[in-house]
Amino acid sequence: MLLQAIQTATLAADKRSNILLQGESGTGKELFAQAIHNASPRRNGPFIAVNCGAIPRELLGSELFGYVEGAFTGARKGGRTGKFELASGGTLFLDEIAEMPLGKQVSLLRAVQEKKITRIGDDKIIPVDVRIICATNKDLKKEVEKGNFRQDLYYRLNVISIKLPPLRERREDIPLQFNYMLKESSEKMHIKVPRIQPGVLDYLIHYDWPGNVRELQNVVERMLNICDGGEISTQHLPAEILQYEPGSAEKTISNGSDLNVDKRREMKKQSKARREKQQIIELLDKYGGNITRVAEEMEVARNTVYRKMKQYGIE
């Protein structure tokens, strides 16, 4: 599945069409976008990234399109260049595109269609030569059906669709990625690459990785910081990974021969709980602890979020 995504990205790099990257949080969507840009004819142009979910909605327009001096109270003297202009001749990466407010989607659609923008407070039309790559951890088509995302904008952005699989669906890649991250992080920390004791990789391969590649990177750095004597053993693994017994996870579940029905059901339940806990933590971080926004994103009641926070020990 990852190989298919890489092949599609390689073919798409030479084209001019817009690209939509879809995948769970932590699957490396921005790295993919950067790689597409680097392999494209626009590689010598700028790569500008914008997180649509991190910018307050009232500032999103000025961030994308810029503004002129005096456009509003607090506007910078001399105005400001927007991300579309900064990305001209290169690639504009719009991360968390599903979080863009409906009111701003109209302006984005016009800019994508016409390749022209107008700074806030000005009437001058500025042509921009930008390739758009978007990313989301949501099913954008379902967001269209819910009325949260414009259908016409969806079809403009989703010309080439690439889905990035979560780490748990490509466990065979874990040893390769672990060793690469271990070497890279060791070089950054100016330490010798430690030896890996037998058994460590077994735990890593069978763990569910709700945080995907980002979580794996976090685990690598953690182990490098706490290991002593130039060797990494299972005692340096986080507790949540040690709860997994090597040889008893998804691969065993799939054939159903080594585990009874109750055990398989319990493991799937635990796996779902880990992913749900990770989702709540990420949303709390994203919305600054705003329970209402978290509940809206998860499509549950506020009381449900509070109950699950207590259940998972999230403070």
C-alpha positions in Angstrom: 0.0 0.0 0.0 2.9 2.4 0.8 4.6 1.3 -2.4 1.5 2.2 -4.4 1.4 5.6 -2.7 5.1 6.2 -3.6 4.5 5.2 -7.2 1.6 7.5 -7.5 3.5 10.4 -5.9 6.5 9.7 -8.3 4.2 9.9 -11.4 2.4 12.9 -10.0 5.5 14.9 -9.2 6.1 15.8 -12.9 2.6 17.0 -13.4 0.9 20.3 -12.5 -2.3 19.0 -11.0 -3.3 19.5 -7.4 -2.7 16.6 -5.0 -4.7 15.5 -1.9 -2.8 13.4 0.7 -5.0 11.5 3.1 -3.9 9.5 6.2 -4.0 9.3 9.9 -2.1 11.8 12.0 1.6 11.0 12.1 1.8 9.1 8.8 4.2 11.6 7.3 2.0 13.6 5.0 4.2 16.7 5.1 7.3 14.7 4.3 5.5 13.2 1.4 4.5 16.6 0.1 8.1 17.9 0.5 9.3 14.8 -1.4 6.8 15.4 -4.3 8.0 19.0 -4.5 11.7 18.0 -4.5 11.1 15.6 -7.4 9.0 18.1 -9.4 10.1 20.7 -12.0 9.3 23.2 -9.2 12.1 21.9 -7.0 14.1 25.1 -7.3 11.0 27.2 -6.2 9.7 27.7 -2.7 7.9 25.1 -0.6 5.5 26.9 1.7 3.5 25.0 4.4 0.4 26.3 6.1 -1.5 24.5 8.9 -5.1 25.4 8.3 -6.1 24.1 11.7 -3.5 26.1 13.7 -4.4 29.6 12.4 -7.4 31.5 13.9 -10.1 31.7 11.3 -10.2 35.5 11.4 -6.5 35.5 10.4 -6.6 32.8 7.8 -7.4 35.2 4.9 -4.5 37.5 5.6 -2.2 34.6 6.1 -3.0 33.1 2.7 -3.5 36.2 0.6 -1.7 39.0 2.5 -2.9 42.5 3.2 -2.0 46.1 2.5 -1.0 48.8 5.0 -4.1 50.1 6.9 -6.3 47.1 5.9 -7.4 46.6 9.5 -6.5 47.6 13.0 -3.1 46.2 13.9 -2.0 45.7 10.3 1.7 45.8 9.8 3.2 49.0 8.3 3.9 48.3 4.6 1.5 45.4 4.6 2.3 41.7 4.4 2.8 39.2 1.6 0.5 36.2 1.8 1.5 32.5 1.5 0.2 32.3 -2.1 2.5 35.0 -3.3 5.4 33.5 -1.3 4.8 30.1 -2.9 4.6 31.5 -6.4 6.8 29.4 -8.7 6.8 26.5 -6.2 4.4 24.5 -4.1 1.9 25.6 -1.4 1.2 22.8 1.1 -2.1 23.2 2.9 -2.1 20.9 5.9 -5.3 20.0 7.8 -7.4 21.4 4.9 -10.6 19.9 6.4 -10.3 22.4 9.2 -10.6 25.4 6.9 -13.8 27.4 7.7 -16.5 27.3 5.0 -16.4 31.1 4.7 -12.7 31.0 3.7 -13.2 28.1 1.3 -14.8 30.4 -1.3 -11.8 32.6 -1.4 -9.5 29.6 -1.7 -11.6 28.1 -4.5 -11.3 31.4 -6.5 -7.5 31.5 -6.0 -7.1 27.9 -7.0 -9.3 28.3 -10.1 -8.1 31.6 -11.4 -4.4 31.5 -10.2 -4.9 35.1 -9.0 -5.3 36.6 -5.6 -6.1 40.0 -4.1 -4.6 41.2 -0.8 -7.0 42.2 1.9 -7.7 45.9 1.7 -6.6 46.2 -1.9 -8.2 45.8 -5.3 -5.1 45.0 -7.3 -5.1 41.5 -8.8 -1.9 39.5 -8.4 -1.2 36.5 -10.6 0.3 33.5 -8.8 1.9 30.3 -10.2 1.3 27.8 -7.5 0.9 24.1 -7.3 -1.4 23.0 -4.4 -0.8 19.9 -2.2 -3.3 19.4 0.5 -3.4 17.0 3.4 -6.0 15.8 5.9 -6.5 13.0 8.5 -10.2 13.1 7.8 -12.3 11.5 5.0 -12.8 14.7 3.0 -15.6 13.2 0.9 -17.6 12.5 4.1 -16.9 16.1 5.2 -18.5 17.2 1.9 -21.6 15.0 2.6 -21.9 16.5 6.0 -21.8 20.0 4.6 -18.5 20.9 6.3 -16.5 21.2 3.0 -17.5 22.7 -0.4 -18.0 20.1 -3.1 -16.6 22.3 -5.8 -13.4 22.9 -3.8 -13.1 19.2 -3.1 -13.0 18.4 -6.8 -10.5 21.1 -7.5 -8.1 19.9 -4.8 -8.6 16.1 -5.2 -7.3 15.8 -8.8 -4.7 13.2 -7.7 -5.5 11.4 -4.5 -2.8 9.6 -2.4 -3.7 7.6 0.7 -0.9 7.0 3.2 -1.3 3.8 5.2 -0.8 3.7 9.0 2.2 2.0 10.4 0.2 -0.9 11.8 -0.8 -1.9 8.3 2.8 -2.1 7.1 4.7 -3.7 10.0 7.3 -5.1 7.6 8.6 -1.5 7.3 9.1 -1.0 11.0 12.7 -2.5 11.3 13.9 -0.4 8.3 12.4 2.8 9.6 13.6 2.2 13.1 17.2 1.6 12.0 17.1 4.7 9.8 15.7 6.9 12.6 18.2 5.4 15.1 21.2 6.3 12.9 19.8 9.7 12.0 19.0 10.6 15.6 22.3 9.3 16.9 24.2 11.5 14.4 22.2 14.6 15.5 22.9 13.8 19.2 26.6 13.2 18.4 26.6 9.7 19.9 27.6 6.3 18.6 24.8 4.2 17.2 23.9 1.8 20.0 23.6 -2.0 19.7 20.1 -3.4 19.7 19.4 -6.4 21.9 17.3 -9.3 20.5 13.7 -8.9 21.3 13.4 -5.1 20.9 12.4 -5.3 17.3 9.8 -8.0 18.1 8.0 -5.6 20.5 8.2 -2.7 18.0 6.8 -4.8 15.1 3.8 -6.1 17.1 2.9 -2.8 18.8 -0.1 -1.0 17.3 1.5 2.5 16.8 -1.6 4.8 17.2 0.7 7.8 16.6 2.3 6.2 13.5 5.7 7.3 12.3 5.8 10.4 14.6 5.3 8.1 17.6 8.1 5.8 16.4 10.5 8.8 16.1 9.5 9.8 19.7 10.3 6.3 21.0 13.7 6.2 19.2 14.7 9.5 20.7 13.5 8.5 24.1 15.5 5.2 24.1 18.6 7.1 22.9 18.3 9.5 25.9 17.9 6.8 28.6 20.1 3.9 27.3 23.5 3.5 29.0 26.5 1.6 27.8 25.8 1.9 24.1 23.1 -0.8 24.1 19.3 -0.7 23.8 17.3 -3.4 25.5 13.6 -4.1 26.1 13.9 -2.3 29.5 14.3 1.0 27.5 10.9 0.5 25.8 7.9 2.5 27.0 5.4 0.7 29.1 2.6 0.8 26.5 4.8 -1.1 24.1 5.9 -3.7 26.7 2.2 -4.5 27.2 2.3 -6.1 23.8 3.7 -9.7 23.8 5.7 -10.3 20.7 4.0 -12.9 18.5 0.6 -12.3 19.9 -0.7 -9.3 17.9 -2.3 -8.7 14.5 -0.4 -11.3 12.6 -1.6 -14.0 15.0 -5.1 -12.5 15.1 -5.4 -12.7 11.3 -5.1 -16.5 11.2 -7.1 -17.0 14.4 -5.3 -20.3 15.2 -3.3 -19.3 18.3 -5.8 -17.2 20.2 -9.3 -17.9 21.3 -12.2 -15.6 20.4 -12.4 -13.8 23.7 -8.6 -13.0 23.6 -8.8 -11.7 20.1 -11.8 -9.5 21.0 -10.0 -8.1 24.0 -6.9 -7.3 22.0 -8.9 -5.5 19.4 -10.7 -3.6 22.1 -7.4 -2.5 23.7 -6.1 -1.4 20.3 -9.2 0.7 19.7 -8.8 2.3 23.1 -5.2 3.2 22.4 -6.1 4.9 19.2 -9.0 6.8 20.8 -6.8 8.0 23.7 -4.2 9.2 21.2 -6.9 11.0 19.2 -8.2 12.8 22.3 -4.7 13.9 23.3 -4.0 15.3 19.8 -7.3 17.1 19.6 -6.9 18.6 23.1 -3.5 19.8 22.0 -4.8 21.1 18.7 -7.7 23.1 20.2 -5.9 24.3 23.3 -8.0 22.2 25.7 -11.3 23.4 24.3 -13.6 20.4 25.1 -16.4 21.7 22.9 -14.2 21.7 19.8 -12.9 18.3 20.7 -16.4 16.9 21.1 -17.5 18.4 17.8 -14.6 16.9 16.0 -15.2 13.5 17.5 -19.0 13.9 16.9 -19.8 13.0 20.6 -21.3 14.9 23.5 -19.0 17.0 25.8 -19.8 14.6 28.7 -18.5 11.7 26.7 -15.2 13.5 26.2 -14.9 14.1 29.9 -15.8 10.5 30.7 -13.2 9.2 28.3 -10.5 11.6 29.6 -11.1 10.2 33.1 -11.2 6.6 31.7 -7.8 7.0 30.0 -6.2 9.1 32.7 -5.9 12.3 30.6 -5.5 15.4 32.6 
